[in-house]
Structures are given as structure tokens and as C-alpha cells.
Amino acid sequence: MMSELLLSDVEFAKRLGAHPALRRQMESLLLAVEDETGTLKTADAAELQIIEEIRRSGKVALQSWATRQVEETAQVHERTKGRWREGKKNSAGTAPLATLASTNPNTETVVKESARSRKVQR
């Protein structure tokens, strides 16, 4: 366990304030540890409650981290010249392949087929 604090109380409060969801979760964990509601009468009940609070804290922390990563990546891309973040594509698509008209010798009818639908025999 770490005995030395890495952040001052002011710095910790400032950083935690930048993540409101994480702050609410830490507050909820603290209330569970202090048994604010008075409902945790046994060690088993306290264990289950605190484990659940820590799980939620982990989810919230990862979500906060992911959100921050997305914001930082977006800022990097905005600063990079020659990149388009959004907008309509100018491409009209791929031109269709030429069609081939041939006469079916069995039925004497003209059949049109595209190069895509034609099967290659090897």
C-alpha cells in the first residue's frame, strides 16, 4: 500500500472535479465505507456493497479514460493538416463494367451479361 500521497488535497479535488461521474462514484464508495445509511450490519453485507461500488467505479473510470482519449485524438487530428474530419464524399462510385451481348446458339436469343456475372471456365 502507498503511504505517501501523490497529490495534494486541492489538486486531487481539482482533478476529480474534472470528472463528475467519477466524483459521484467515489462519493458513493465513501458513503458505503462509512455506512452512511446504516444498512450494512454484517461484514458480508459490507463486502458485497463495497465490491459492487468498486466495480461501478472501475466502469466509470474506464469510461472517463476512453472519453478523454477520444477527445485528445480528435484534437490531434484537427491540428494535422491535410486531414478531413467529416463531410460528404465526392466520389460517384465505381463505374459499371462493360456488358457483352451475345446470341445463345440454342435459343437464338440475344443475351446481355456483364463481366461481373460471367463465370470464367478454367
FIBA-141986 format. One record per residue: residue in one letter; y, z, x of N, C-alpha, C in turn. Coordinates in steps of 0.05 Angstrom, whole numbers. Each point is the difference from the previous one (the first is absolute). Layout:
@residu a n.y Y n.z Z n.x X ca.y Y ca.z Z ca.x X c.y Y c.z Z c.x X .
...
//
This chain:
@residu m n.y -24 n.z 0 n.x 16 ca.y 24 ca.z 0 ca.x -16 c.y 25 c.z 0 c.x 17 .
@residu m n.y 21 n.z -13 n.x -9 ca.y 24 ca.z -1 ca.x 15 c.y 17 c.z 25 c.x -6 .
@residu s n.y 9 n.z 14 n.x 21 ca.y 16 ca.z 24 ca.x -5 c.y 29 c.z -6 c.x 3 .
@residu e n.y 7 n.z -23 n.x 13 ca.y 27 ca.z -7 ca.x 5 c.y 9 c.z -20 c.x -20 .
@residu l n.y 24 n.z 4 n.x -12 ca.y 11 ca.z -19 ca.x -19 c.y 12 c.z -24 c.x 14 .
@residu l n.y -6 n.z -23 n.x -11 ca.y 11 ca.z -24 ca.x 13 c.y 27 c.z -8 c.x -11 .
@residu l n.y 6 n.z 7 n.x -24 ca.y 26 ca.z -6 ca.x -13 c.y 14 c.z 26 c.x -8 .
@residu s n.y 26 n.z 0 n.x 1 ca.y 15 ca.z 22 ca.x -10 c.y -2 c.z 0 c.x -31 .
@residu d n.y 6 n.z 22 n.x -12 ca.y -1 ca.z 2 ca.x -29 c.y 19 c.z -21 c.x -13 .
@residu v n.y 23 n.z -3 n.x 12 ca.y 19 ca.z -19 ca.x -11 c.y -10 c.z -29 c.x 2 .
@residu e n.y -11 n.z -6 n.x 24 ca.y -11 ca.z -27 ca.x 4 c.y -24 c.z -5 c.x -18 .
@residu f n.y -17 n.z 20 n.x -3 ca.y -23 ca.z -3 ca.x -18 c.y 9 c.z -5 c.x -29 .
@residu a n.y 19 n.z 16 n.x -9 ca.y 10 ca.z -3 ca.x -28 c.y 13 c.z -28 c.x -3 .
@residu k n.y 14 n.z -9 n.x 20 ca.y 13 ca.z -26 ca.x -2 c.y -20 c.z -23 c.x -2 .
@residu r n.y -21 n.z 1 n.x 18 ca.y -20 ca.z -21 ca.x -1 c.y -17 c.z 1 c.x -25 .
@residu l n.y -7 n.z 24 n.x -9 ca.y -15 ca.z 3 ca.x -25 c.y 16 c.z -10 c.x -24 .
@residu g n.y 26 n.z 4 n.x 1 ca.y 18 ca.z -9 ca.x -22 c.y 0 c.z -30 c.x -2 .
@residu a n.y -6 n.z -14 n.x 22 ca.y -1 ca.z -29 ca.x -1 c.y -25 c.z -11 c.x -14 .
@residu h n.y -18 n.z 18 n.x -6 ca.y -25 ca.z -8 ca.x -13 c.y -4 c.z 18 c.x -24 .
@residu p n.y 13 n.z -5 n.x -23 ca.y -1 ca.z 18 ca.x -23 c.y -28 c.z 5 c.x -11 .
@residu a n.y -17 n.z -20 n.x 0 ca.y -27 ca.z 4 ca.x -10 c.y -16 c.z 19 c.x 18 .
@residu l n.y 4 n.z -3 n.x 26 ca.y -14 ca.z 18 ca.x 19 c.y 12 c.z 28 c.x -2 .
@residu r n.y 26 n.z 2 n.x -5 ca.y 12 ca.z 27 ca.x -3 c.y -11 c.z 14 c.x -25 .
@residu r n.y -3 n.z -15 n.x -22 ca.y -11 ca.z 13 ca.x -24 c.y -29 c.z 9 c.x 5 .
@residu q n.y -15 n.z -16 n.x 15 ca.y -28 ca.z 7 ca.x 5 c.y -1 c.z 25 c.x 18 .
@residu m n.y 17 n.z 1 n.x 20 ca.y 0 ca.z 24 ca.x 18 c.y 8 c.z 25 c.x -16 .
@residu e n.y 19 n.z -4 n.x -18 ca.y 8 ca.z 22 ca.x -17 c.y -23 c.z 10 c.x -17 .
@residu s n.y -15 n.z -19 n.x -11 ca.y -24 ca.z 7 ca.x -17 c.y -21 c.z 14 c.x 17 .
@residu l n.y -4 n.z -9 n.x 25 ca.y -19 ca.z 14 ca.x 17 c.y 9 c.z 28 c.x 6 .
@residu l n.y 25 n.z 3 n.x 6 ca.y 11 ca.z 27 ca.x 6 c.y -3 c.z 19 c.x -24 .
@residu l n.y 5 n.z -10 n.x -24 ca.y -3 ca.z 16 ca.x -24 c.y -30 c.z 8 c.x -4 .
@residu a n.y -18 n.z -18 n.x 7 ca.y -28 ca.z 6 ca.x -3 c.y -8 c.z 22 c.x 21 .
@residu v n.y 10 n.z -3 n.x 24 ca.y -6 ca.z 20 ca.x 21 c.y 11 c.z 28 c.x -9 .
@residu e n.y 24 n.z 0 n.x -11 ca.y 12 ca.z 25 ca.x -9 c.y -10 c.z 9 c.x -27 .
@residu d n.y -17 n.z -16 n.x -13 ca.y -11 ca.z 6 ca.x -27 c.y 22 c.z 8 c.x -19 .
@residu e n.y 20 n.z -18 n.x -2 ca.y 24 ca.z 4 ca.x -16 c.y -7 c.z 5 c.x -30 .
@residu t n.y -21 n.z -13 n.x -10 ca.y -7 ca.z 3 ca.x -28 c.y -18 c.z 24 c.x -5 .
@residu g n.y -12 n.z 11 n.x 21 ca.y -18 ca.z 23 ca.x -4 c.y -27 c.z -7 c.x -11 .
@residu t n.y -7 n.z -25 n.x 1 ca.y -26 ca.z -9 ca.x -12 c.y -23 c.z 0 c.x 20 .
@residu l n.y 6 n.z 2 n.x 25 ca.y -21 ca.z -1 ca.x 21 c.y -10 c.z 28 c.x 6 .
@residu k n.y -20 n.z 9 n.x -15 ca.y -10 ca.z 27 ca.x 3 c.y -23 c.z 2 c.x 20 .
@residu t n.y -14 n.z -22 n.x 5 ca.y -23 ca.z 1 ca.x 19 c.y 5 c.z -19 c.x 23 .
@residu a n.y -14 n.z 5 n.x 22 ca.y 3 ca.z -17 ca.x 23 c.y -10 c.z -29 c.x -6 .
@residu d n.y -20 n.z -2 n.x -17 ca.y -10 ca.z -27 ca.x -8 c.y 21 c.z -15 c.x -15 .
@residu a n.y 14 n.z 13 n.x -18 ca.y 21 ca.z -13 ca.x -15 c.y 23 c.z -9 c.x 18 .
@residu a n.y 7 n.z 18 n.x 19 ca.y 22 ca.z -6 ca.x 18 c.y -8 c.z -23 c.x 18 .
@residu e n.y -25 n.z 0 n.x 10 ca.y -10 ca.z -22 ca.x 17 c.y 2 c.z -27 c.x -14 .
@residu l n.y -10 n.z 0 n.x -25 ca.y 0 ca.z -26 ca.x -15 c.y 28 c.z -10 c.x -4 .
@residu q n.y 18 n.z 18 n.x -8 ca.y 28 ca.z -7 ca.x -5 c.y 14 c.z -10 c.x 25 .
@residu i n.y -4 n.z 14 n.x 22 ca.y 13 ca.z -8 ca.x 25 c.y -11 c.z -26 c.x 11 .
@residu i n.y -27 n.z -4 n.x -2 ca.y -12 ca.z -25 ca.x 9 c.y 11 c.z -23 c.x -16 .
@residu e n.y 3 n.z 4 n.x -26 ca.y 11 ca.z -22 ca.x -17 c.y 29 c.z -6 c.x 7 .
@residu e n.y 15 n.z 21 n.x 6 ca.y 28 ca.z -4 ca.x 7 c.y 2 c.z -15 c.x 27 .
@residu i n.y -18 n.z 6 n.x 19 ca.y 0 ca.z -13 ca.x 26 c.y -8 c.z -30 c.x -4 .
@residu r n.y -19 n.z -5 n.x -17 ca.y -8 ca.z -28 ca.x -5 c.y 24 c.z -16 c.x -11 .
@residu r n.y 13 n.z 12 n.x -20 ca.y 24 ca.z -13 ca.x -11 c.y 21 c.z -5 c.x 21 .
@residu s n.y 3 n.z 21 n.x 17 ca.y 21 ca.z -3 ca.x 22 c.y -7 c.z -23 c.x 18 .
@residu g n.y -26 n.z -3 n.x 6 ca.y -8 ca.z -22 ca.x 17 c.y 6 c.z -27 c.x -12 .
@residu k n.y -6 n.z -2 n.x -26 ca.y 6 ca.z -26 ca.x -14 c.y 30 c.z -6 c.x 0 .
@residu v n.y 15 n.z 21 n.x -5 ca.y 30 ca.z -4 ca.x -1 c.y 10 c.z -7 c.x 28 .
@residu a n.y -10 n.z 14 n.x 20 ca.y 9 ca.z -5 ca.x 28 c.y -7 c.z -29 c.x 8 .
@residu l n.y -24 n.z -9 n.x -7 ca.y -7 ca.z -28 ca.x 7 c.y 16 c.z -20 c.x -15 .
@residu q n.y 6 n.z 6 n.x -25 ca.y 17 ca.z -18 ca.x -16 c.y 28 c.z -2 c.x 12 .
@residu s n.y 11 n.z 23 n.x 8 ca.y 26 ca.z 1 ca.x 13 c.y 0 c.z -16 c.x 26 .
@residu w n.y -21 n.z 4 n.x 15 ca.y -2 ca.z -15 ca.x 26 c.y -1 c.z -30 c.x -6 .
@residu a n.y -16 n.z -8 n.x -19 ca.y -3 ca.z -29 ca.x -6 c.y 26 c.z -12 c.x -9 .
@residu t n.y 14 n.z 15 n.x -17 ca.y 26 ca.z -10 ca.x -10 c.y 20 c.z -3 c.x 23 .
@residu r n.y 0 n.z 18 n.x 18 ca.y 17 ca.z -1 ca.x 24 c.y -7 c.z -24 c.x 17 .
@residu q n.y -26 n.z -5 n.x 4 ca.y -9 ca.z -22 ca.x 16 c.y 9 c.z -27 c.x -12 .
@residu v n.y -2 n.z -2 n.x -26 ca.y 8 ca.z -25 ca.x -14 c.y 30 c.z -4 c.x 4 .
@residu e n.y 16 n.z 22 n.x -3 ca.y 29 ca.z -3 ca.x 3 c.y 7 c.z -8 c.x 29 .
@residu e n.y -13 n.z 12 n.x 19 ca.y 6 ca.z -7 ca.x 28 c.y -8 c.z -28 c.x 6 .
@residu t n.y -23 n.z -9 n.x -9 ca.y -9 ca.z -28 ca.x 4 c.y 20 c.z -19 c.x -13 .
@residu a n.y 9 n.z 6 n.x -24 ca.y 19 ca.z -18 ca.x -13 c.y 26 c.z -2 c.x 15 .
@residu q n.y 9 n.z 23 n.x 12 ca.y 24 ca.z -1 ca.x 15 c.y -3 c.z -17 c.x 26 .
@residu v n.y -23 n.z 2 n.x 12 ca.y -5 ca.z -16 ca.x 24 c.y 0 c.z -29 c.x -7 .
@residu h n.y -13 n.z -8 n.x -22 ca.y 0 ca.z -28 ca.x -8 c.y 27 c.z -10 c.x -8 .
@residu e n.y 17 n.z 17 n.x -12 ca.y 27 ca.z -8 ca.x -7 c.y 16 c.z -6 c.x 25 .
@residu r n.y -5 n.z 15 n.x 21 ca.y 16 ca.z -4 ca.x 25 c.y -10 c.z -24 c.x 16 .
@residu t n.y -24 n.z -9 n.x -6 ca.y -12 ca.z -22 ca.x 15 c.y 11 c.z -27 c.x -11 .
@residu k n.y 13 n.z -15 n.x 17 ca.y 11 ca.z -26 ca.x -9 c.y -23 c.z -20 c.x -4 .
@residu g n.y 4 n.z -18 n.x -19 ca.y -19 ca.z -21 ca.x -4 c.y -22 c.z 8 c.x -20 .
@residu r n.y 2 n.z 22 n.x -11 ca.y -21 ca.z 9 ca.x -20 c.y 12 c.z 0 c.x -28 .
@residu w n.y -15 n.z -9 n.x -19 ca.y 8 ca.z 0 ca.x -27 c.y -15 c.z 22 c.x -14 .
@residu r n.y 14 n.z 18 n.x -13 ca.y -13 ca.z 22 ca.x -13 c.y -10 c.z -7 c.x -28 .
@residu e n.y 16 n.z -15 n.x -14 ca.y -8 ca.z -8 ca.x -27 c.y 14 c.z -26 c.x -7 .
@residu g n.y -8 n.z -12 n.x -21 ca.y 12 ca.z -25 ca.x -9 c.y -21 c.z -20 c.x -9 .
@residu k n.y 10 n.z -21 n.x -13 ca.y -18 ca.z -20 ca.x -10 c.y -9 c.z -19 c.x 22 .
@residu k n.y -25 n.z -7 n.x -1 ca.y -10 ca.z -19 ca.x 19 c.y 10 c.z -28 c.x -7 .
@residu n n.y 4 n.z -16 n.x 20 ca.y 10 ca.z -27 ca.x -4 c.y -22 c.z -21 c.x -2 .
@residu s n.y -24 n.z 8 n.x 6 ca.y -22 ca.z -19 ca.x 0 c.y -8 c.z -8 c.x -29 .
@residu a n.y -5 n.z -25 n.x -3 ca.y -9 ca.z -10 ca.x -27 c.y -31 c.z 0 c.x -1 .
@residu g n.y -13 n.z 8 n.x 21 ca.y -29 ca.z 1 ca.x 1 c.y -11 c.z -22 c.x 17 .
@residu t n.y -25 n.z -4 n.x -1 ca.y -14 ca.z -20 ca.x 16 c.y -3 c.z -25 c.x -18 .
@residu a n.y 5 n.z -23 n.x 12 ca.y -2 ca.z -25 ca.x -15 c.y -30 c.z -5 c.x -6 .
@residu p n.y -6 n.z -10 n.x -24 ca.y -28 ca.z -6 ca.x -7 c.y -11 c.z -22 c.x 18 .
@residu l n.y -26 n.z 1 n.x 5 ca.y -13 ca.z -20 ca.x 16 c.y -2 c.z -26 c.x -16 .
@residu a n.y -2 n.z -22 n.x 13 ca.y -2 ca.z -26 ca.x -13 c.y -25 c.z -2 c.x -17 .
@residu t n.y 2 n.z -15 n.x -22 ca.y -24 ca.z -4 ca.x -16 c.y -12 c.z -28 c.x 6 .
@residu l n.y -25 n.z -2 n.x -5 ca.y -15 ca.z -25 ca.x 6 c.y -12 c.z -10 c.x -26 .
@residu a n.y 6 n.z -25 n.x -6 ca.y -12 ca.z -12 ca.x -24 c.y -23 c.z -17 c.x 8 .
@residu s n.y -22 n.z 4 n.x -13 ca.y -24 ca.z -17 ca.x 7 c.y -15 c.z -6 c.x -26 .
@residu t n.y -16 n.z -20 n.x 1 ca.y -15 ca.z -8 ca.x -24 c.y -28 c.z 10 c.x 3 .
@residu n n.y -10 n.z 14 n.x -21 ca.y -27 ca.z 10 ca.x 0 c.y -18 c.z -24 c.x -6 .
@residu p n.y -19 n.z -6 n.x 19 ca.y -17 ca.z -24 ca.x -4 c.y -19 c.z 3 c.x -24 .
@residu n n.y -6 n.z 23 n.x -8 ca.y -19 ca.z 5 ca.x -22 c.y 13 c.z -4 c.x -27 .
@residu t n.y 25 n.z 8 n.x -2 ca.y 13 ca.z -1 ca.x -27 c.y 24 c.z -20 c.x -1 .
@residu e n.y 7 n.z -12 n.x 23 ca.y 22 ca.z -19 ca.x 1 c.y 26 c.z 12 c.x -8 .
@residu t n.y 3 n.z 27 n.x 3 ca.y 26 ca.z 13 ca.x -7 c.y 14 c.z 8 c.x 25 .
@residu v n.y 26 n.z 1 n.x -2 ca.y 17 ca.z 8 ca.x 23 c.y 1 c.z 30 c.x 1 .
@residu v n.y -6 n.z 11 n.x 23 ca.y 0 ca.z 29 ca.x 4 c.y 21 c.z 7 c.x 21 .
@residu k n.y 17 n.z 19 n.x -8 ca.y 20 ca.z 9 ca.x 19 c.y -9 c.z 27 c.x 11 .
@residu e n.y 1 n.z 4 n.x 25 ca.y -7 ca.z 25 ca.x 12 c.y 19 c.z 6 c.x 23 .
@residu s n.y 5 n.z 26 n.x 4 ca.y 17 ca.z 7 ca.x 22 c.y -17 c.z 7 c.x 24 .
@residu a n.y 13 n.z 1 n.x 23 ca.y -15 ca.z 6 ca.x 24 c.y -10 c.z 29 c.x -1 .
@residu r n.y 13 n.z 17 n.x -14 ca.y -10 ca.z 27 ca.x -2 c.y -26 c.z 2 c.x -16 .
@residu s n.y -2 n.z -15 n.x -22 ca.y -23 ca.z 2 ca.x -17 c.y -24 c.z -17 c.x 10 .
@residu r n.y 5 n.z -17 n.x 19 ca.y -21 ca.z -18 ca.x 11 c.y -18 c.z 16 c.x 19 .
@residu k n.y -26 n.z -3 n.x -4 ca.y -19 ca.z 14 ca.x 17 c.y -7 c.z -18 c.x 24 .
@residu v n.y 0 n.z 12 n.x 23 ca.y -7 ca.z -15 ca.x 24 c.y -30 c.z 3 c.x 5 .
@residu q n.y -14 n.z -23 n.x 3 ca.y -28 ca.z 1 ca.x 5 c.y -5 c.z -4 c.x 30 .
@residu r n.y -17 n.z 16 n.x 11 ca.y -5 ca.z -1 ca.x 29 c.y -29 c.z -8 c.x 5 .
//
